[in-house]
Structures are given as structure tokens and as C-alpha cells.
Amino acid sequence: MQYEPTGLFARAVQHENDHLDGVLFIDRLTPGHLAEIRSALTELELEFSGARQRGVIPDDGKSPPG
């Protein structure tokens, strides 16, 4: 059986398929759009790194404390 989704449902299916393939939405941005959000991405990465260093976010493969 084959099904060809359309519209919003097609986008949702692609999004979930991307999860399985390890693809992030930013991987699909054009260079121009990526440049527009570069500073926000850098800030997010710094926040994440700091939270991981403080133990708020566990390292990959480790369970959270508690």
C-alpha cells in the first residue's frame, strides 16, 4: 500500500521521518535563512552547553539525576 500525503500532514510525515534520519529543521534551511538565525543559534548552543556543564541537562546516554 502506498500513500502520498499532502499539505500539513505531508510536512508532519517529513518531519517525523527526518527524526529517524537524524535531520534537524535547520539542516533544511537555505544559506540565507541560516545566516538570518545564526546569532540566535549560537546563543542557544551556549545556553545548552552551560546547562549541560551545570548538570541541568545530562550528557548523552546518561540518565538525569534523581
PDB file of N, H, CA, C and O in Angstrom:
ATOM      1  N   MET A   1       0.849  -1.184   0.000  1.00  0.00           N
ATOM      2  CA  MET A   1       0.000   0.000   0.000  1.00  0.00           C
ATOM      3  C   MET A   1       0.889   1.240   0.000  1.00  0.00           C
ATOM      4  O   MET A   1       1.871   1.306   0.739  1.00  0.00           O
ATOM      5  N   GLN A   2       0.552   2.194  -0.806  1.00  0.00           N
ATOM      6  H   GLN A   2      -0.246   2.141  -1.407  1.00  0.00           H
ATOM      7  CA  GLN A   2       1.270   3.458  -0.856  1.00  0.00           C
ATOM      8  C   GLN A   2       0.300   4.598  -0.591  1.00  0.00           C
ATOM      9  O   GLN A   2      -0.883   4.532  -0.923  1.00  0.00           O
ATOM     10  N   TYR A   3       0.837   5.635   0.013  1.00  0.00           N
ATOM     11  H   TYR A   3       1.799   5.689   0.282  1.00  0.00           H
ATOM     12  CA  TYR A   3       0.041   6.822   0.282  1.00  0.00           C
ATOM     13  C   TYR A   3       0.930   8.020   0.048  1.00  0.00           C
ATOM     14  O   TYR A   3       2.079   8.039   0.489  1.00  0.00           O
ATOM     15  N   GLU A   4       0.415   9.015  -0.637  1.00  0.00           N
ATOM     16  H   GLU A   4      -0.518   8.999  -0.995  1.00  0.00           H
ATOM     17  CA  GLU A   4       1.169  10.238  -0.871  1.00  0.00           C
ATOM     18  C   GLU A   4       0.490  11.377  -0.127  1.00  0.00           C
ATOM     19  O   GLU A   4      -0.489  11.951  -0.604  1.00  0.00           O
ATOM     20  N   PRO A   5       1.028  11.702   1.063  1.00  0.00           N
ATOM     21  CA  PRO A   5       0.409  12.760   1.864  1.00  0.00           C
ATOM     22  C   PRO A   5       0.595  14.127   1.216  1.00  0.00           C
ATOM     23  O   PRO A   5       1.514  14.339   0.424  1.00  0.00           O
ATOM     24  N   THR A   6      -0.287  15.037   1.566  1.00  0.00           N
ATOM     25  H   THR A   6      -1.033  14.865   2.209  1.00  0.00           H
ATOM     26  CA  THR A   6      -0.218  16.400   1.046  1.00  0.00           C
ATOM     27  C   THR A   6      -0.416  17.390   2.197  1.00  0.00           C
ATOM     28  O   THR A   6      -0.850  17.022   3.288  1.00  0.00           O
ATOM     29  N   GLY A   7      -0.090  18.632   1.926  1.00  0.00           N
ATOM     30  H   GLY A   7       0.263  18.931   1.039  1.00  0.00           H
ATOM     31  CA  GLY A   7      -0.350  19.711   2.868  1.00  0.00           C
ATOM     32  C   GLY A   7       0.379  19.556   4.187  1.00  0.00           C
ATOM     33  O   GLY A   7       1.515  19.083   4.237  1.00  0.00           O
ATOM     34  N   LEU A   8      -0.290  19.962   5.251  1.00  0.00           N
ATOM     35  H   LEU A   8      -1.213  20.346   5.210  1.00  0.00           H
ATOM     36  CA  LEU A   8       0.297  19.939   6.586  1.00  0.00           C
ATOM     37  C   LEU A   8       0.660  18.516   7.012  1.00  0.00           C
ATOM     38  O   LEU A   8       1.685  18.301   7.659  1.00  0.00           O
ATOM     39  N   PHE A   9      -0.180  17.549   6.651  1.00  0.00           N
ATOM     40  H   PHE A   9      -1.013  17.724   6.125  1.00  0.00           H
ATOM     41  CA  PHE A   9       0.115  16.165   7.000  1.00  0.00           C
ATOM     42  C   PHE A   9       1.417  15.705   6.345  1.00  0.00           C
ATOM     43  O   PHE A   9       2.193  14.978   6.965  1.00  0.00           O
ATOM     44  N   ALA A  10       1.665  16.113   5.113  1.00  0.00           N
ATOM     45  H   ALA A  10       1.035  16.704   4.609  1.00  0.00           H
ATOM     46  CA  ALA A  10       2.911  15.762   4.422  1.00  0.00           C
ATOM     47  C   ALA A  10       4.114  16.349   5.159  1.00  0.00           C
ATOM     48  O   ALA A  10       5.151  15.699   5.294  1.00  0.00           O
ATOM     49  N   ARG A  11       3.963  17.572   5.629  1.00  0.00           N
ATOM     50  H   ARG A  11       3.121  18.099   5.519  1.00  0.00           H
ATOM     51  CA  ARG A  11       5.059  18.203   6.379  1.00  0.00           C
ATOM     52  C   ARG A  11       5.320  17.460   7.683  1.00  0.00           C
ATOM     53  O   ARG A  11       6.471  17.278   8.079  1.00  0.00           O
ATOM     54  N   ALA A  12       4.252  17.031   8.349  1.00  0.00           N
ATOM     55  H   ALA A  12       3.316  17.179   8.027  1.00  0.00           H
ATOM     56  CA  ALA A  12       4.403  16.290   9.605  1.00  0.00           C
ATOM     57  C   ALA A  12       5.093  14.946   9.366  1.00  0.00           C
ATOM     58  O   ALA A  12       5.957  14.542  10.144  1.00  0.00           O
ATOM     59  N   VAL A  13       4.713  14.260   8.296  1.00  0.00           N
ATOM     60  H   VAL A  13       4.011  14.589   7.664  1.00  0.00           H
ATOM     61  CA  VAL A  13       5.335  12.981   7.961  1.00  0.00           C
ATOM     62  C   VAL A  13       6.815  13.193   7.659  1.00  0.00           C
ATOM     63  O   VAL A  13       7.655  12.423   8.124  1.00  0.00           O
ATOM     64  N   GLN A  14       7.141  14.221   6.893  1.00  0.00           N
ATOM     65  H   GLN A  14       6.458  14.847   6.516  1.00  0.00           H
ATOM     66  CA  GLN A  14       8.544  14.510   6.581  1.00  0.00           C
ATOM     67  C   GLN A  14       9.324  14.832   7.853  1.00  0.00           C
ATOM     68  O   GLN A  14      10.456  14.381   8.029  1.00  0.00           O
ATOM     69  N   HIS A  15       8.715  15.610   8.729  1.00  0.00           N
ATOM     70  H   HIS A  15       7.796  15.977   8.587  1.00  0.00           H
ATOM     71  CA  HIS A  15       9.360  15.988   9.992  1.00  0.00           C
ATOM     72  C   HIS A  15       9.689  14.744  10.817  1.00  0.00           C
ATOM     73  O   HIS A  15      10.800  14.617  11.331  1.00  0.00           O
ATOM     74  N   GLU A  16       8.740  13.837  10.942  1.00  0.00           N
ATOM     75  H   GLU A  16       7.837  13.940  10.523  1.00  0.00           H
ATOM     76  CA  GLU A  16       8.968  12.617  11.722  1.00  0.00           C
ATOM     77  C   GLU A  16       9.995  11.720  11.045  1.00  0.00           C
ATOM     78  O   GLU A  16      10.814  11.100  11.724  1.00  0.00           O
ATOM     79  N   ASN A  17       9.964  11.642   9.741  1.00  0.00           N
ATOM     80  H   ASN A  17       9.299  12.145   9.189  1.00  0.00           H
ATOM     81  CA  ASN A  17      10.955  10.863   9.001  1.00  0.00           C
ATOM     82  C   ASN A  17      12.350  11.461   9.205  1.00  0.00           C
ATOM     83  O   ASN A  17      13.330  10.727   9.338  1.00  0.00           O
ATOM     84  N   ASP A  18      12.435  12.776   9.231  1.00  0.00           N
ATOM     85  H   ASP A  18      11.639  13.372   9.123  1.00  0.00           H
ATOM     86  CA  ASP A  18      13.710  13.446   9.487  1.00  0.00           C
ATOM     87  C   ASP A  18      14.268  13.044  10.854  1.00  0.00           C
ATOM     88  O   ASP A  18      15.473  12.837  10.996  1.00  0.00           O
ATOM     89  N   HIS A  19      13.388  12.931  11.870  1.00  0.00           N
ATOM     90  H   HIS A  19      12.409  13.099  11.755  1.00  0.00           H
ATOM     91  CA  HIS A  19      13.840  12.480  13.187  1.00  0.00           C
ATOM     92  C   HIS A  19      14.532  11.128  13.082  1.00  0.00           C
ATOM     93  O   HIS A  19      15.584  10.918  13.686  1.00  0.00           O
ATOM     94  N   LEU A  20      13.955  10.223  12.327  1.00  0.00           N
ATOM     95  H   LEU A  20      13.101  10.394  11.836  1.00  0.00           H
ATOM     96  CA  LEU A  20      14.527   8.888  12.174  1.00  0.00           C
ATOM     97  C   LEU A  20      15.892   8.937  11.495  1.00  0.00           C
ATOM     98  O   LEU A  20      16.759   8.106  11.765  1.00  0.00           O
ATOM     99  N   ASP A  21      16.074   9.916  10.615  1.00  0.00           N
ATOM    100  H   ASP A  21      15.370  10.591  10.396  1.00  0.00           H
ATOM    101  CA  ASP A  21      17.334  10.055   9.874  1.00  0.00           C
ATOM    102  C   ASP A  21      18.324  11.001  10.549  1.00  0.00           C
ATOM    103  O   ASP A  21      19.425  11.208  10.039  1.00  0.00           O
ATOM    104  N   GLY A  22      17.939  11.582  11.702  1.00  0.00           N
ATOM    105  H   GLY A  22      17.044  11.414  12.116  1.00  0.00           H
ATOM    106  CA  GLY A  22      18.842  12.492  12.407  1.00  0.00           C
ATOM    107  C   GLY A  22      18.967  13.858  11.752  1.00  0.00           C
ATOM    108  O   GLY A  22      19.972  14.545  11.936  1.00  0.00           O
ATOM    109  N   VAL A  23      17.964  14.255  10.993  1.00  0.00           N
ATOM    110  H   VAL A  23      17.147  13.697  10.843  1.00  0.00           H
ATOM    111  CA  VAL A  23      17.979  15.545  10.298  1.00  0.00           C
ATOM    112  C   VAL A  23      17.209  16.571  11.125  1.00  0.00           C
ATOM    113  O   VAL A  23      16.088  16.311  11.561  1.00  0.00           O
ATOM    114  N   LEU A  24      17.815  17.734  11.336  1.00  0.00           N
ATOM    115  H   LEU A  24      18.726  17.945  10.981  1.00  0.00           H
ATOM    116  CA  LEU A  24      17.157  18.823  12.047  1.00  0.00           C
ATOM    117  C   LEU A  24      16.563  19.811  11.050  1.00  0.00           C
ATOM    118  O   LEU A  24      16.992  19.870   9.897  1.00  0.00           O
ATOM    119  N   PHE A  25      15.579  20.583  11.491  1.00  0.00           N
ATOM    120  H   PHE A  25      15.231  20.536  12.427  1.00  0.00           H
ATOM    121  CA  PHE A  25      14.968  21.546  10.575  1.00  0.00           C
ATOM    122  C   PHE A  25      15.990  22.548  10.060  1.00  0.00           C
ATOM    123  O   PHE A  25      15.876  23.019   8.928  1.00  0.00           O
ATOM    124  N   ILE A  26      16.984  22.881  10.874  1.00  0.00           N
ATOM    125  H   ILE A  26      17.077  22.499  11.793  1.00  0.00           H
ATOM    126  CA  ILE A  26      17.987  23.850  10.422  1.00  0.00           C
ATOM    127  C   ILE A  26      18.848  23.281   9.297  1.00  0.00           C
ATOM    128  O   ILE A  26      19.453  24.037   8.538  1.00  0.00           O
ATOM    129  N   ASP A  27      18.908  21.942   9.184  1.00  0.00           N
ATOM    130  H   ASP A  27      18.417  21.328   9.801  1.00  0.00           H
ATOM    131  CA  ASP A  27      19.651  21.321   8.096  1.00  0.00           C
ATOM    132  C   ASP A  27      18.986  21.573   6.741  1.00  0.00           C
ATOM    133  O   ASP A  27      19.625  21.443   5.698  1.00  0.00           O
ATOM    134  N   ARG A  28      17.720  21.929   6.762  1.00  0.00           N
ATOM    135  H   ARG A  28      17.201  22.036   7.610  1.00  0.00           H
ATOM    136  CA  ARG A  28      16.971  22.150   5.518  1.00  0.00           C
ATOM    137  C   ARG A  28      16.847  23.640   5.141  1.00  0.00           C
ATOM    138  O   ARG A  28      16.249  23.980   4.120  1.00  0.00           O
ATOM    139  N   LEU A  29      17.416  24.512   5.971  1.00  0.00           N
ATOM    140  H   LEU A  29      17.902  24.236   6.800  1.00  0.00           H
ATOM    141  CA  LEU A  29      17.334  25.945   5.682  1.00  0.00           C
ATOM    142  C   LEU A  29      18.266  26.325   4.535  1.00  0.00           C
ATOM    143  O   LEU A  29      19.318  25.716   4.340  1.00  0.00           O
ATOM    144  N   THR A  30      17.862  27.331   3.791  1.00  0.00           N
ATOM    145  H   THR A  30      17.007  27.825   3.949  1.00  0.00           H
ATOM    146  CA  THR A  30      18.745  27.864   2.754  1.00  0.00           C
ATOM    147  C   THR A  30      19.884  28.606   3.444  1.00  0.00           C
ATOM    148  O   THR A  30      19.734  29.008   4.598  1.00  0.00           O
ATOM    149  N   PRO A  31      21.007  28.797   2.778  1.00  0.00           N
ATOM    150  CA  PRO A  31      22.115  29.540   3.397  1.00  0.00           C
ATOM    151  C   PRO A  31      21.688  30.928   3.882  1.00  0.00           C
ATOM    152  O   PRO A  31      22.148  31.389   4.926  1.00  0.00           O
ATOM    153  N   GLY A  32      20.821  31.583   3.136  1.00  0.00           N
ATOM    154  H   GLY A  32      20.447  31.208   2.287  1.00  0.00           H
ATOM    155  CA  GLY A  32      20.356  32.911   3.541  1.00  0.00           C
ATOM    156  C   GLY A  32      19.541  32.882   4.818  1.00  0.00           C
ATOM    157  O   GLY A  32      19.735  33.717   5.702  1.00  0.00           O
ATOM    158  N   HIS A  33      18.624  31.919   4.921  1.00  0.00           N
ATOM    159  H   HIS A  33      18.466  31.240   4.203  1.00  0.00           H
ATOM    160  CA  HIS A  33      17.814  31.800   6.136  1.00  0.00           C
ATOM    161  C   HIS A  33      18.670  31.370   7.324  1.00  0.00           C
ATOM    162  O   HIS A  33      18.450  31.826   8.446  1.00  0.00           O
ATOM    163  N   LEU A  34      19.634  30.504   7.084  1.00  0.00           N
ATOM    164  H   LEU A  34      19.813  30.134   6.173  1.00  0.00           H
ATOM    165  CA  LEU A  34      20.525  30.089   8.156  1.00  0.00           C
ATOM    166  C   LEU A  34      21.337  31.277   8.666  1.00  0.00           C
ATOM    167  O   LEU A  34      21.545  31.416   9.872  1.00  0.00           O
ATOM    168  N   ALA A  35      21.792  32.128   7.760  1.00  0.00           N
ATOM    169  H   ALA A  35      21.622  32.016   6.781  1.00  0.00           H
ATOM    170  CA  ALA A  35      22.553  33.316   8.158  1.00  0.00           C
ATOM    171  C   ALA A  35      21.700  34.252   9.017  1.00  0.00           C
ATOM    172  O   ALA A  35      22.208  34.899   9.932  1.00  0.00           O
ATOM    173  N   GLU A  36      20.391  34.319   8.712  1.00  0.00           N
ATOM    174  H   GLU A  36      19.979  33.794   7.968  1.00  0.00           H
ATOM    175  CA  GLU A  36      19.490  35.192   9.468  1.00  0.00           C
ATOM    176  C   GLU A  36      19.352  34.763  10.928  1.00  0.00           C
ATOM    177  O   GLU A  36      19.152  35.605  11.803  1.00  0.00           O
ATOM    178  N   ILE A  37      19.455  33.470  11.194  1.00  0.00           N
ATOM    179  H   ILE A  37      19.617  32.786  10.482  1.00  0.00           H
ATOM    180  CA  ILE A  37      19.256  32.992  12.566  1.00  0.00           C
ATOM    181  C   ILE A  37      20.554  32.534  13.238  1.00  0.00           C
ATOM    182  O   ILE A  37      20.523  32.003  14.348  1.00  0.00           O
ATOM    183  N   ARG A  38      21.675  32.737  12.578  1.00  0.00           N
ATOM    184  H   ARG A  38      21.700  33.169  11.677  1.00  0.00           H
ATOM    185  CA  ARG A  38      22.960  32.249  13.102  1.00  0.00           C
ATOM    186  C   ARG A  38      23.222  32.728  14.529  1.00  0.00           C
ATOM    187  O   ARG A  38      23.622  31.927  15.374  1.00  0.00           O
ATOM    188  N   SER A  39      23.006  34.014  14.819  1.00  0.00           N
ATOM    189  H   SER A  39      22.682  34.665  14.133  1.00  0.00           H
ATOM    190  CA  SER A  39      23.307  34.519  16.170  1.00  0.00           C
ATOM    191  C   SER A  39      22.378  33.888  17.207  1.00  0.00           C
ATOM    192  O   SER A  39      22.816  33.585  18.317  1.00  0.00           O
ATOM    193  N   ALA A  40      21.127  33.689  16.868  1.00  0.00           N
ATOM    194  H   ALA A  40      20.771  33.936  15.967  1.00  0.00           H
ATOM    195  CA  ALA A  40      20.186  33.047  17.801  1.00  0.00           C
ATOM    196  C   ALA A  40      20.588  31.594  18.044  1.00  0.00           C
ATOM    197  O   ALA A  40      20.476  31.106  19.169  1.00  0.00           O
ATOM    198  N   LEU A  41      21.052  30.897  17.011  1.00  0.00           N
ATOM    199  H   LEU A  41      21.142  31.293  16.097  1.00  0.00           H
ATOM    200  CA  LEU A  41      21.506  29.519  17.175  1.00  0.00           C
ATOM    201  C   LEU A  41      22.745  29.449  18.065  1.00  0.00           C
ATOM    202  O   LEU A  41      22.859  28.566  18.916  1.00  0.00           O
ATOM    203  N   THR A  42      23.660  30.376  17.863  1.00  0.00           N
ATOM    204  H   THR A  42      23.568  31.092  17.172  1.00  0.00           H
ATOM    205  CA  THR A  42      24.869  30.414  18.678  1.00  0.00           C
ATOM    206  C   THR A  42      24.510  30.649  20.143  1.00  0.00           C
ATOM    207  O   THR A  42      25.074  30.007  21.028  1.00  0.00           O
ATOM    208  N   GLU A  43      23.586  31.557  20.403  1.00  0.00           N
ATOM    209  H   GLU A  43      23.128  32.079  19.684  1.00  0.00           H
ATOM    210  CA  GLU A  43      23.139  31.835  21.773  1.00  0.00           C
ATOM    211  C   GLU A  43      22.493  30.589  22.388  1.00  0.00           C
ATOM    212  O   GLU A  43      22.746  30.265  23.548  1.00  0.00           O
ATOM    213  N   LEU A  44      21.671  29.903  21.621  1.00  0.00           N
ATOM    214  H   LEU A  44      21.465  30.166  20.678  1.00  0.00           H
ATOM    215  CA  LEU A  44      21.030  28.681  22.103  1.00  0.00           C
ATOM    216  C   LEU A  44      22.065  27.608  22.425  1.00  0.00           C
ATOM    217  O   LEU A  44      21.953  26.919  23.440  1.00  0.00           O
ATOM    218  N   GLU A  45      23.063  27.466  21.571  1.00  0.00           N
ATOM    219  H   GLU A  45      23.154  28.025  20.747  1.00  0.00           H
ATOM    220  CA  GLU A  45      24.129  26.486  21.813  1.00  0.00           C
ATOM    221  C   GLU A  45      24.894  26.807  23.095  1.00  0.00           C
ATOM    222  O   GLU A  45      25.230  25.902  23.858  1.00  0.00           O
ATOM    223  N   LEU A  46      25.168  28.082  23.336  1.00  0.00           N
ATOM    224  H   LEU A  46      24.895  28.817  22.717  1.00  0.00           H
ATOM    225  CA  LEU A  46      25.866  28.489  24.559  1.00  0.00           C
ATOM    226  C   LEU A  46      25.018  28.214  25.802  1.00  0.00           C
ATOM    227  O   LEU A  46      25.537  27.746  26.816  1.00  0.00           O
ATOM    228  N   GLU A  47      23.727  28.500  25.727  1.00  0.00           N
ATOM    229  H   GLU A  47      23.306  28.880  24.904  1.00  0.00           H
ATOM    230  CA  GLU A  47      22.822  28.217  26.845  1.00  0.00           C
ATOM    231  C   GLU A  47      22.778  26.719  27.131  1.00  0.00           C
ATOM    232  O   GLU A  47      22.825  26.300  28.288  1.00  0.00           O
ATOM    233  N   PHE A  48      22.686  25.919  26.076  1.00  0.00           N
ATOM    234  H   PHE A  48      22.648  26.260  25.137  1.00  0.00           H
ATOM    235  CA  PHE A  48      22.634  24.463  26.224  1.00  0.00           C
ATOM    236  C   PHE A  48      23.922  23.942  26.845  1.00  0.00           C
ATOM    237  O   PHE A  48      23.886  23.123  27.763  1.00  0.00           O
ATOM    238  N   SER A  49      25.044  24.409  26.354  1.00  0.00           N
ATOM    239  H   SER A  49      25.073  25.074  25.608  1.00  0.00           H
ATOM    240  CA  SER A  49      26.341  23.977  26.864  1.00  0.00           C
ATOM    241  C   SER A  49      26.482  24.322  28.344  1.00  0.00           C
ATOM    242  O   SER A  49      26.960  23.508  29.134  1.00  0.00           O
ATOM    243  N   GLY A  50      26.066  25.527  28.714  1.00  0.00           N
ATOM    244  H   GLY A  50      25.678  26.188  28.072  1.00  0.00           H
ATOM    245  CA  GLY A  50      26.129  25.940  30.110  1.00  0.00           C
ATOM    246  C   GLY A  50      25.232  25.087  30.989  1.00  0.00           C
ATOM    247  O   GLY A  50      25.628  24.700  32.088  1.00  0.00           O
ATOM    248  N   ALA A  51      24.032  24.791  30.518  1.00  0.00           N
ATOM    249  H   ALA A  51      23.710  25.106  29.625  1.00  0.00           H
ATOM    250  CA  ALA A  51      23.105  23.957  31.287  1.00  0.00           C
ATOM    251  C   ALA A  51      23.660  22.547  31.441  1.00  0.00           C
ATOM    252  O   ALA A  51      23.492  21.924  32.490  1.00  0.00           O
ATOM    253  N   ARG A  52      24.309  22.048  30.420  1.00  0.00           N
ATOM    254  H   ARG A  52      24.445  22.553  29.568  1.00  0.00           H
ATOM    255  CA  ARG A  52      24.902  20.711  30.499  1.00  0.00           C
ATOM    256  C   ARG A  52      26.064  20.709  31.496  1.00  0.00           C
ATOM    257  O   ARG A  52      26.215  19.763  32.270  1.00  0.00           O
ATOM    258  N   GLN A  53      26.875  21.752  31.480  1.00  0.00           N
ATOM    259  H   GLN A  53      26.753  22.520  30.851  1.00  0.00           H
ATOM    260  CA  GLN A  53      28.004  21.847  32.416  1.00  0.00           C
ATOM    261  C   GLN A  53      27.530  21.940  33.863  1.00  0.00           C
ATOM    262  O   GLN A  53      28.183  21.426  34.771  1.00  0.00           O
ATOM    263  N   ARG A  54      26.387  22.600  34.075  1.00  0.00           N
ATOM    264  H   ARG A  54      25.856  23.018  33.338  1.00  0.00           H
ATOM    265  CA  ARG A  54      25.837  22.728  35.427  1.00  0.00           C
ATOM    266  C   ARG A  54      25.076  21.475  35.861  1.00  0.00           C
ATOM    267  O   ARG A  54      24.648  21.382  37.011  1.00  0.00           O
ATOM    268  N   GLY A  55      24.903  20.513  34.955  1.00  0.00           N
ATOM    269  H   GLY A  55      25.251  20.588  34.021  1.00  0.00           H
ATOM    270  CA  GLY A  55      24.196  19.278  35.279  1.00  0.00           C
ATOM    271  C   GLY A  55      22.695  19.369  35.122  1.00  0.00           C
ATOM    272  O   GLY A  55      21.977  18.430  35.466  1.00  0.00           O
ATOM    273  N   VAL A  56      22.205  20.497  34.601  1.00  0.00           N
ATOM    274  H   VAL A  56      22.788  21.259  34.321  1.00  0.00           H
ATOM    275  CA  VAL A  56      20.774  20.655  34.376  1.00  0.00           C
ATOM    276  C   VAL A  56      20.313  19.728  33.246  1.00  0.00           C
ATOM    277  O   VAL A  56      19.217  19.169  33.290  1.00  0.00           O
ATOM    278  N   ILE A  57      21.157  19.580  32.253  1.00  0.00           N
ATOM    279  H   ILE A  57      22.048  20.034  32.217  1.00  0.00           H
ATOM    280  CA  ILE A  57      20.899  18.678  31.130  1.00  0.00           C
ATOM    281  C   ILE A  57      21.965  17.593  31.175  1.00  0.00           C
ATOM    282  O   ILE A  57      23.155  17.906  31.131  1.00  0.00           O
ATOM    283  N   PRO A  58      21.563  16.301  31.263  1.00  0.00           N
ATOM    284  CA  PRO A  58      22.552  15.240  31.363  1.00  0.00           C
ATOM    285  C   PRO A  58      23.318  15.047  30.048  1.00  0.00           C
ATOM    286  O   PRO A  58      22.840  15.403  28.971  1.00  0.00           O
ATOM    287  N   ASP A  59      24.517  14.477  30.171  1.00  0.00           N
ATOM    288  H   ASP A  59      24.906  14.188  31.046  1.00  0.00           H
ATOM    289  CA  ASP A  59      25.282  14.116  28.974  1.00  0.00           C
ATOM    290  C   ASP A  59      24.515  13.074  28.176  1.00  0.00           C
ATOM    291  O   ASP A  59      23.664  12.375  28.727  1.00  0.00           O
ATOM    292  N   ASP A  60      24.802  12.964  26.906  1.00  0.00           N
ATOM    293  H   ASP A  60      25.493  13.532  26.459  1.00  0.00           H
ATOM    294  CA  ASP A  60      24.164  11.959  26.067  1.00  0.00           C
ATOM    295  C   ASP A  60      24.394  10.563  26.658  1.00  0.00           C
ATOM    296  O   ASP A  60      25.511  10.225  27.051  1.00  0.00           O
ATOM    297  N   GLY A  61      23.360   9.783  26.715  1.00  0.00           N
ATOM    298  H   GLY A  61      22.453  10.057  26.396  1.00  0.00           H
ATOM    299  CA  GLY A  61      23.477   8.424  27.193  1.00  0.00           C
ATOM    300  C   GLY A  61      23.420   8.262  28.692  1.00  0.00           C
ATOM    301  O   GLY A  61      23.487   7.139  29.190  1.00  0.00           O
ATOM    302  N   LYS A  62      23.298   9.356  29.429  1.00  0.00           N
ATOM    303  H   LYS A  62      23.244  10.269  29.025  1.00  0.00           H
ATOM    304  CA  LYS A  62      23.217   9.284  30.879  1.00  0.00           C
ATOM    305  C   LYS A  62      21.813   9.668  31.340  1.00  0.00           C
ATOM    306  O   LYS A  62      21.155  10.507  30.724  1.00  0.00           O
ATOM    307  N   SER A  63      21.372   9.058  32.409  1.00  0.00           N
ATOM    308  H   SER A  63      21.906   8.377  32.909  1.00  0.00           H
ATOM    309  CA  SER A  63      20.073   9.390  32.977  1.00  0.00           C
ATOM    310  C   SER A  63      20.180  10.675  33.789  1.00  0.00           C
ATOM    311  O   SER A  63      21.229  10.965  34.364  1.00  0.00           O
ATOM    312  N   PRO A  64      19.091  11.446  33.834  1.00  0.00           N
ATOM    313  CA  PRO A  64      19.109  12.663  34.661  1.00  0.00           C
ATOM    314  C   PRO A  64      19.227  12.292  36.146  1.00  0.00           C
ATOM    315  O   PRO A  64      18.799  11.210  36.549  1.00  0.00           O
ATOM    316  N   PRO A  65      19.803  13.182  36.953  1.00  0.00           N
ATOM    317  CA  PRO A  65      19.943  12.883  38.382  1.00  0.00           C
ATOM    318  C   PRO A  65      18.576  12.761  39.051  1.00  0.00           C
ATOM    319  O   PRO A  65      17.596  13.365  38.615  1.00  0.00           O
ATOM    320  N   GLY A  66      18.534  11.956  40.128  1.00  0.00           N
ATOM    321  H   GLY A  66      19.331  11.465  40.482  1.00  0.00           H
ATOM    322  CA  GLY A  66      17.311  11.852  40.917  1.00  0.00           C
ATOM    323  C   GLY A  66      16.704  10.567  40.773  1.00  0.00           C
ATOM    324  O   GLY A  66      15.660  10.308  41.372  1.00  0.00           O
TER     325      GLY A  66
END
